[in-house]
Amino acid sequence: MNHFRHHLKQEIAVFINGVFLKMLESGNSTYHHRLLALQVIHKISQRAINMIEFYVNYDCDVQYMNIVERIMEFLSNNESLFAL
């Protein structure tokens, strides 16, 4: 993803919104599926520049859905899942 993101902007948006975020937001997802989706989101967000680029390229672009906003809403609404 890091090397081809400029060429695959639309595909990355579909993949993140259509697969990982839907898996996290769906009530029908199993615990294992949600865990895998969270691990992917965690891996992507480890590089701060990825989240900044998601915000600039998707949240600030009216043609795309707000990826960073949806991730933050999910995390803030489900913070009890992450309690230690």
N, C-alpha and C positions, 0 to 999 in steps of 0.2 A: 504494500500500500504506500509506503513512504517514497518509493521511487517512481511510481506511476500516477500519483494522485492528481496531477495537473491534466493528464489525458483521460482520466476516468472519473471526473467529478460527478457526473450523473449516476454512474454505476455504483460509486461508493455511497452516495445518498440513498439509493434504492436498497442497497445491501444492508446498511446500518439501520435505516428506518423499517424496511420490510422484513428483516430477519431478527436482528438482535433486540431492537427496541420493542417490536411486537411480541417477542418471546418474553421479555421482561414484564410488559404491561398486560399480557394475557393471563386471565384467571385459569386457563386450561393448561398452562405450561407446568411441567413437572419441576420439582426442586432441582433435579439434575440439569435440566435445560436452562433454568434461570441462572444456576451457578455458572454454567459454561458461558452464557451471554454476559454475565457480570465479569467473568475473567477476561473476555475479549475487550469489553469496555475498559477495564482496568489496564490491560496491556496497551491499548491505544492511548489512554490518558496519561500514561507514565511519561511520555514526551510532551511537555507543556506546549510546545509549538503545534502539536496536533490539535489540541483543544482550541487554541487561538485560531488556527486555520479553519477548523470546523465552524467556529463562530463567524469569522469573516466571510467564508465562502458559502455558508448555508444559512445561518441565522440572519445575516445582513442582506441576503439576496432574496427578493420577493418571489422568485421562481421555485425556491426549495423550502422544504419544511425545516423547522428550527431543531436541529439535532442537539445542540448543546442545551437548549432550554428543556427539551424532553428528557435528556439524561439527568439534568439537575432536578427537575420535578420528580422523576422517579426516585432518585436517591433521597430527596428531602421527604417525600411522602412515605417512604419505606425505611426510614432510618432505624426502626426497631429490628430489621433484618440484620443489621450490622453491629448491634450491641455486643460487646465482649463479655 
